[in-house]
């Protein structure tokens, strides 16, 4: 058996699975899309060391077939990761309208098909090693996340992948959040002229935000809470956790806290074997 690493790419139809496979192909993975289940043995007997396989609702009748497939791979001892791609229902609706393609589930309406698929695939989403919401994610950012995820997997025995993201409430709430924290109660640097055009990466903004008494009280509760929760999620078998921190515009306060939290969780004496990657949604979307 020659295969060293298999990445299973699955998720909602129209969410970007094909784009994800194309990115993995550029990262030197041999890719197979829409693999029929039942070909597990032949898949593992290849000489290919890095393999990415696209599996979606078209290839299995129920999730039991999917779990049977991945359990077989696990039993062989081959390194395997599951990446789940999703997007907001409205975005998927728009993509189907644009391409005029039919949804694999033939419900009365397209929306019902999307919602039914989401319900069917939920158990798979829960065991995924990486969950990516492509609603507001550009291909360049998607590639960065994949590279960071795969490099971390190569280096350590990772128990859980933690995505920490900043966002602005004025642009909408991120749909992929497991935990969400609102820091709009902290004085806003936006209303200070010399800080208005800066962001949470700038020292002046960081010093201002973290010097507020509200910030100290909030953070003294936030970090211990997460140091308690994360091991509980690991114990329950959760492989991916998304923590979202939001402020008004997603430029100052939330960015400051996300960067600080990521650094402190990486250096935590309580947490081990965690992979953390950070994103700042409004920066990626060009809002600042």
Backbone torsions as a table, in degrees:
resi	resn	phi	psi	omega
1	UNK	NA	119.3	-171.1
2	UNK	-103.1	-24.2	-175.4
3	UNK	-62.3	129.9	-175.5
4	UNK	-102.0	-35.5	-175.3
5	UNK	-147.6	126.7	176.9
6	UNK	-118.7	129.3	172.8
7	UNK	-109.5	121.6	175.9
8	UNK	-93.3	119.7	177.8
9	UNK	-105.8	118.1	-179.1
10	UNK	-139.4	-175.3	179.2
11	UNK	137.9	-164.0	-175.3
12	UNK	-76.5	138.7	176.7
13	UNK	-61.5	130.9	-179.8
14	UNK	87.9	1.4	-177.7
15	UNK	-87.4	-17.0	177.8
16	UNK	123.2	24.9	-179.6
17	UNK	-61.1	-42.2	-179.4
18	UNK	-63.5	-40.5	176.6
19	UNK	-61.1	-42.0	179.4
20	UNK	-62.4	-42.5	178.7
21	UNK	-65.5	-37.7	177.9
22	UNK	-62.9	-39.4	178.4
23	UNK	-65.1	-42.9	179.0
24	UNK	-66.0	-34.0	176.1
25	UNK	-63.4	-39.8	176.6
26	UNK	-66.6	-20.2	178.1
27	UNK	-94.0	19.7	175.3
28	UNK	72.8	26.1	170.9
29	UNK	-94.4	137.3	172.8
30	UNK	-79.3	125.4	-172.5
31	UNK	-111.3	141.9	175.5
32	UNK	-131.1	122.7	-179.1
33	UNK	-102.2	144.8	174.6
34	UNK	58.3	47.7	-179.3
35	UNK	-71.6	126.7	176.0
36	UNK	-68.1	134.7	177.6
37	UNK	-69.9	147.9	-176.0
38	UNK	111.2	-5.2	179.5
39	UNK	-105.5	26.3	-174.6
40	UNK	-57.9	-47.7	-174.9
41	UNK	-63.6	-47.0	-179.4
42	UNK	-65.2	-30.0	178.7
43	UNK	-65.0	-40.0	-176.2
44	UNK	-83.9	-16.3	-178.0
45	UNK	-86.3	2.8	-179.5
46	UNK	-76.3	166.2	177.6
47	UNK	-86.1	-0.9	-174.8
48	UNK	-75.1	129.8	-177.9
49	UNK	-89.3	-30.4	-178.3
50	UNK	-125.7	111.9	-171.8
51	UNK	-127.8	131.3	175.5
52	UNK	-118.2	126.7	-173.9
53	UNK	-121.5	125.4	176.8
54	UNK	-90.7	123.3	179.1
55	UNK	-131.9	129.6	178.4
56	UNK	-140.1	-169.1	-172.9
57	UNK	-60.7	-19.2	179.8
58	UNK	-71.9	-22.3	-170.8
59	UNK	-100.8	-5.3	177.1
60	UNK	-144.2	147.4	-177.1
61	UNK	-80.7	-32.2	177.4
62	UNK	-150.7	167.5	-175.7
63	UNK	-67.2	-19.4	178.1
64	UNK	-60.9	-38.2	177.9
65	UNK	-62.9	-40.6	179.8
66	UNK	-64.7	-46.7	-178.8
67	UNK	-65.5	-34.3	176.1
68	UNK	-62.9	-40.7	179.7
69	UNK	-62.7	-51.3	-176.5
70	UNK	-72.4	-30.8	177.8
71	UNK	-65.8	-35.4	176.7
72	UNK	-62.2	-44.0	-180.0
73	UNK	-64.7	-42.2	179.7
74	UNK	-60.7	-40.9	-177.6
75	UNK	-65.2	-24.9	178.4
76	UNK	-78.0	-13.8	179.9
77	UNK	87.1	2.6	178.3
78	UNK	-71.1	137.9	178.1
79	UNK	-66.9	127.1	-176.4
80	UNK	-139.3	141.1	173.9
81	UNK	-131.1	147.5	178.5
82	UNK	-113.9	124.2	176.9
83	UNK	-111.7	125.2	-177.7
84	UNK	-109.2	123.4	-178.8
85	UNK	-105.3	130.3	179.7
86	UNK	-141.4	169.9	176.3
87	UNK	-158.8	163.2	179.9
88	UNK	-64.9	146.8	-177.4
89	UNK	-53.9	-40.3	-178.2
90	UNK	-64.1	-36.2	179.3
91	UNK	-68.7	-44.2	179.2
92	UNK	-63.9	-40.6	176.1
93	UNK	-56.3	-46.2	-180.0
94	UNK	-63.0	-39.8	-179.3
95	UNK	-66.5	-40.7	178.3
96	UNK	-67.5	-37.8	178.0
97	UNK	-63.1	-39.4	-178.8
98	UNK	-68.5	-43.2	-176.1
99	UNK	-86.4	-19.0	-179.1
100	UNK	61.4	27.4	177.0
101	UNK	-90.0	156.8	-179.6
102	UNK	-88.6	142.7	175.9
103	UNK	-73.4	142.1	-178.9
104	UNK	-61.0	-26.1	175.4
105	UNK	-94.4	123.7	-173.2
106	UNK	-94.5	68.6	176.0
107	UNK	-84.9	174.3	-176.8
108	UNK	-59.0	-41.2	178.1
109	UNK	-125.8	160.2	178.7
110	UNK	-62.5	-41.4	179.8
111	UNK	-60.8	-41.9	178.2
112	UNK	-63.0	-37.2	177.6
113	UNK	-62.8	-43.8	-179.6
114	UNK	-64.1	-46.1	-178.9
115	UNK	-65.9	-37.7	178.4
116	UNK	-65.7	-43.6	179.0
117	UNK	-61.9	-41.5	179.2
118	UNK	-58.9	-41.4	179.6
119	UNK	-67.9	-43.2	-179.3
120	UNK	-63.4	-41.0	-174.2
121	UNK	-85.7	-5.1	-176.8
122	UNK	-53.9	-44.9	179.4
123	UNK	-60.4	-31.7	178.2
124	UNK	-72.1	-40.4	177.4
125	UNK	-57.3	-38.2	-175.9
126	UNK	-66.5	-25.7	-178.4
127	UNK	-102.3	1.0	-177.7
128	UNK	-64.8	145.5	177.2
129	UNK	-79.8	-25.7	179.4
130	UNK	-146.3	128.2	175.8
131	UNK	-115.6	126.4	-179.7
132	UNK	-125.1	125.5	175.6
133	UNK	-95.3	117.1	-175.9
134	UNK	-92.3	9.6	-178.0
135	UNK	-53.2	-48.8	-178.3
136	UNK	-120.6	23.0	-175.1
137	UNK	-105.2	123.4	177.1
138	UNK	-81.6	158.4	-177.8
139	UNK	-57.9	-36.5	-179.5
140	UNK	-63.7	-43.7	179.5
141	UNK	-68.6	-36.3	177.9
142	UNK	-60.4	-43.2	178.6
143	UNK	-63.2	-40.9	178.5
144	UNK	-61.0	-43.2	-179.9
145	UNK	-64.2	-42.3	179.3
146	UNK	-61.2	-47.0	-177.5
147	UNK	-62.3	-43.3	-179.7
148	UNK	-66.0	-40.8	179.1
149	UNK	-62.9	-48.4	-176.4
150	UNK	-69.3	-39.9	177.8
151	UNK	-62.4	-41.3	178.8
152	UNK	-65.0	-38.3	179.2
153	UNK	-65.3	-34.4	179.6
154	UNK	-70.8	-27.8	-173.5
155	UNK	-90.1	-35.8	-171.5
156	UNK	-135.7	164.7	171.2
157	UNK	-86.3	95.8	-172.4
158	UNK	-88.5	129.7	177.0
159	UNK	-88.2	-33.7	-178.0
160	UNK	-154.1	143.6	175.6
161	UNK	-101.4	125.7	-176.5
162	UNK	-116.0	119.2	177.1
163	UNK	-102.7	120.7	178.6
164	UNK	-113.0	121.5	-175.7
165	UNK	-130.6	146.0	173.1
166	UNK	-98.7	155.1	177.4
167	UNK	-157.8	165.1	176.8
168	UNK	-110.9	129.3	-178.4
169	UNK	-62.3	-28.1	-178.5
170	UNK	-66.4	-17.6	179.6
171	UNK	-105.2	5.3	178.1
172	UNK	103.5	156.7	-178.4
173	UNK	-85.0	134.3	177.2
174	UNK	-66.2	132.9	-173.7
175	UNK	-81.2	-11.6	-175.7
176	UNK	-96.1	15.2	-175.4
177	UNK	-76.9	135.9	168.4
178	UNK	-93.8	-40.8	177.0
179	UNK	-128.7	136.0	-178.1
180	UNK	-132.3	134.5	-179.9
181	UNK	-127.3	136.3	-176.2
182	UNK	-106.6	117.5	-178.5
183	UNK	-108.9	23.6	179.0
184	UNK	-71.2	-9.4	177.9
185	UNK	-76.9	-11.9	-179.9
186	UNK	-86.7	137.9	179.0
187	UNK	-46.8	136.0	-171.8
188	UNK	-92.0	119.6	178.2
189	UNK	-63.0	-17.6	-178.7
190	UNK	-57.5	-31.2	-176.7
191	UNK	-88.0	5.5	173.1
192	UNK	-104.7	118.1	-169.3
193	UNK	-51.4	-45.7	-175.5
194	UNK	-73.6	-14.3	-179.4
195	UNK	-104.5	-14.7	-172.1
196	UNK	-52.9	-45.9	-175.8
197	UNK	-88.9	-3.1	178.4
198	UNK	-86.9	-175.1	178.8
199	UNK	-146.3	-178.7	-174.5
200	UNK	-66.6	-6.0	175.0
201	UNK	-85.6	-18.5	-178.4
202	UNK	-81.2	137.3	-175.7
203	UNK	-58.3	-39.4	-178.4
204	UNK	-61.0	-40.0	179.5
205	UNK	-70.5	-45.3	179.9
206	UNK	-58.3	-46.4	-179.3
207	UNK	-62.2	-42.1	-179.7
208	UNK	-63.9	-49.6	-176.2
209	UNK	-63.7	-48.4	-174.4
210	UNK	-75.9	-15.1	178.9
211	UNK	-82.6	-11.7	179.7
212	UNK	-70.1	138.9	-178.4
213	UNK	-62.2	-33.0	178.4
214	UNK	-63.9	-36.1	-179.8
215	UNK	-64.2	-44.7	-179.2
216	UNK	-61.6	-44.5	179.9
217	UNK	-65.2	-43.3	-179.7
218	UNK	-62.7	-49.9	-174.4
219	UNK	-68.7	-30.4	179.2
220	UNK	-66.6	-18.2	176.0
221	UNK	-99.5	-33.8	-176.2
222	UNK	-65.5	-51.0	-175.5
223	UNK	-62.1	-48.8	177.6
224	UNK	-62.1	-34.3	178.7
225	UNK	-61.5	-46.1	-178.9
226	UNK	-70.8	-34.1	176.8
227	UNK	-66.4	-24.5	174.3
228	UNK	-82.0	-45.0	-172.8
229	UNK	-70.3	-42.3	-173.2
230	UNK	-58.6	-45.7	176.7
231	UNK	-62.4	-30.1	177.6
232	UNK	-68.3	-40.3	177.6
233	UNK	-64.7	-40.6	178.6
234	UNK	-61.9	-42.8	-179.9
235	UNK	-60.4	-34.6	-179.8
236	UNK	-83.3	-1.4	176.2
237	UNK	91.0	10.0	179.1
238	UNK	-71.4	132.2	-176.0
239	UNK	-102.5	-17.6	-175.2
240	UNK	-142.4	135.3	180.0
241	UNK	-135.0	127.8	176.8
242	UNK	-111.1	121.1	178.7
243	UNK	-110.0	121.4	-179.0
244	UNK	-112.7	134.7	176.7
245	UNK	-124.0	124.3	-174.6
246	UNK	-121.3	146.8	169.6
247	UNK	-130.9	-168.8	-174.4
248	UNK	-60.5	-55.7	-175.6
249	UNK	-108.6	-4.5	179.7
250	UNK	69.9	31.1	-175.1
251	UNK	-121.0	-35.7	-173.2
252	UNK	-111.0	-74.9	-171.7
253	UNK	-65.7	-48.7	-177.6
254	UNK	-65.2	-38.7	179.3
255	UNK	-63.3	-44.0	178.9
256	UNK	-58.2	-48.5	-176.8
257	UNK	-70.0	-37.4	179.1
258	UNK	-63.0	-46.2	-179.8
259	UNK	-63.3	-42.0	179.9
260	UNK	-66.5	-44.4	-178.2
261	UNK	-63.6	-42.9	179.7
262	UNK	-60.0	-44.4	-179.4
263	UNK	-64.6	-43.4	-177.5
264	UNK	-70.9	-34.5	177.2
265	UNK	-69.5	-36.9	177.2
266	UNK	-62.6	-36.4	-177.1
267	UNK	-95.4	7.5	-177.2
268	UNK	-65.2	137.2	177.0
269	UNK	-80.7	-15.0	-178.1
270	UNK	-85.6	-35.3	-173.0
271	UNK	-101.5	135.8	177.4
272	UNK	-135.3	155.5	176.5
273	UNK	57.6	46.2	175.3
274	UNK	-118.2	146.1	176.3
275	UNK	-113.5	122.8	-177.7
276	UNK	-115.8	131.1	171.5
277	UNK	-132.5	144.5	-170.5
278	UNK	-114.7	144.1	171.5
279	UNK	-143.3	152.5	178.5
280	UNK	-124.1	99.3	-169.4
281	UNK	-56.0	-46.1	-174.4
282	UNK	-71.3	-28.6	174.2
283	UNK	-67.5	-44.3	-179.9
284	UNK	-62.9	-32.5	-178.0
285	UNK	-88.9	1.3	177.4
286	UNK	77.6	23.6	-179.9
287	UNK	-82.2	-12.3	173.3
288	UNK	-152.7	NA	NA
